[in-house]
Amino acid sequence: MGDFEGRGTARSDDLAYSLEEVQSLLALLPEPAATAFAVAAFMGLRIGELEALRWEDYRDGEMHIARSIWNGHIGPRHGNRRRQCL
């Protein structure tokens, strides 16, 4: 079990956990937190995008990212529009 440094303080799209870090964290987390973390980590979702996911967003083997929650409000997602379908 390793030490993990918080990465939420920097605003950069290129900061991500390594595969080894993700696997270590998944081994420690109980369900349903492990599943939520895995979806966010492997899809590169922001927390607001993860919170806004609905079952109907999964269609034809693809996850369609259309919404985000920010400050308690649901709205269209922000950021790179090319990421809408993962």
C-alpha distance (Angstrom), angle and dihedral (degrees) to the residues before:
residue distance angle dihedral
M1 . . .
G2 3.80 . .
D3 3.76 134.5 .
F4 3.79 116.4 -99.9
E5 3.76 122.3 -152.7
G6 3.78 116.7 -142.8
R7 3.77 110.7 -107.2
G8 3.79 99.3 -177.2
T9 3.79 94.1 91.4
A10 3.82 96.7 71.5
R11 3.80 121.5 71.0
S12 3.78 104.2 -140.5
D13 3.79 133.4 121.1
D14 3.80 92.4 -144.0
L15 3.82 97.6 64.6
A16 3.78 112.8 100.1
Y17 3.77 139.6 146.9
S18 3.80 115.9 -100.1
L19 3.79 118.7 -114.4
E20 3.80 89.1 -106.4
E21 3.82 91.1 53.1
V22 3.81 91.7 48.7
Q23 3.80 91.6 49.8
S24 3.81 91.6 48.4
L25 3.79 92.1 50.2
L26 3.80 92.2 46.8
A27 3.80 89.8 54.2
L28 3.81 89.5 56.5
L29 3.80 101.0 43.1
P30 3.81 123.2 88.3
E31 3.80 121.5 -137.3
P32 2.99 133.5 -59.6
A33 3.83 88.8 23.2
A34 3.82 91.5 58.1
T35 3.81 92.4 55.5
A36 3.81 93.2 46.4
F37 3.81 90.9 48.6
A38 3.81 91.8 47.5
V39 3.82 92.4 51.5
A40 3.81 91.6 48.8
A41 3.80 94.6 44.0
F42 3.79 98.9 45.1
M43 3.80 94.7 41.4
G44 3.80 96.0 41.0
L45 3.80 93.0 -125.1
R46 3.75 125.5 168.3
I47 3.81 115.8 -126.8
G48 3.83 92.5 -105.6
E49 3.81 91.5 51.5
L50 3.80 90.6 49.7
E51 3.80 92.3 49.1
A52 3.81 91.6 50.1
L53 3.83 96.2 52.1
R54 3.79 117.5 121.2
W55 3.80 129.6 -171.7
E56 3.80 89.9 -112.3
D57 3.83 88.7 62.0
Y58 3.82 88.1 73.4
R59 3.81 106.7 79.7
D60 3.80 132.4 157.8
G61 3.80 92.9 -9.0
E62 3.81 93.7 -52.0
M63 3.79 132.8 102.8
H64 3.80 112.4 -134.0
I65 3.79 112.3 -152.7
A66 3.79 106.9 -158.6
R67 3.82 106.2 140.3
S68 3.75 141.4 46.7
I69 3.78 133.4 -170.0
W70 3.77 117.3 -135.4
N71 3.77 126.2 169.5
G72 3.82 89.0 -10.1
H73 3.81 93.8 -55.6
I74 3.80 124.0 114.9
G75 3.78 114.3 -141.1
P76 3.79 143.3 141.2
R77 3.78 113.5 -54.3
H78 3.78 120.4 -101.2
G79 3.75 130.4 -137.6
N80 3.76 134.6 41.4
R81 3.81 108.6 11.0
R82 3.82 90.7 -154.5
R83 3.83 88.2 72.2
Q84 3.81 94.4 65.6
C85 3.80 94.5 106.0
L86 3.78 120.1 41.4
